[in-house]
Amino acid sequence: MDSSELELQRAAAVAEAMDDIRRIESDLGVTGAGVEAIRDRLVRLSELRALFPADQFLAPASEDAKSSYLYRLAQDADDRFALYLQSSAGQVTTPAHNHTTWAVVVGFEGQELNKFYTRTTDGGIEKTHEHLVEYGTGVAMLPDDLHSIHIDGSALNFHCYGLALERLESREYHSPTTNEWKIFSSVSGIREGRTNLQNC
Ligand SMILES: [Fe+2]
């Protein structure tokens, strides 16, 4: 398959998955059952491995200040239903945070450890459980759910949100040093991974 044929097939597979995900949210709402069904749909998308070759979604080089890149694969005109491929190399760690929209992570290559937390009455956090996201598995979160991610090595994962990351302006994270909740600055520097079908 040449690269433009591959891009067409990838765009069609992503569009089909996002159509299903819109329908799932409409049918089941932003509920545990809804986000788990979205996760399962993205696991099915991840099974089309050949459509997402690692050399088209390169991770940062070792001299790069970043250790991961986000490639946008889908996003509606109103910025809802955003799907990214996160390509990382080396260590990626986040503090515990919420998303203010539903969020799903599905493994593709490598491993991303997800730790989950609840808030404690003194304003801190307490870990409840972990899930190692790797090929064929994923995690699904409601808007207030708290997690942190921990990657050591190369990894390629789907990250999907009810609203685009650039629009999430009030995500909270827990500072372990001060035991305070702070607001994440908006994500920038997202790379365009969508196929312009008119150019194919
Ligand atoms: Fe997150």
Boltz pocket constraint, residues with backbone or C-beta under 6 A from the ligand:
constraints:
  - pocket:
      binder: B
      contacts: [[A, 97], [A, 98], [A, 99], [A, 103], [A, 147]]
      max_distance: 6.0
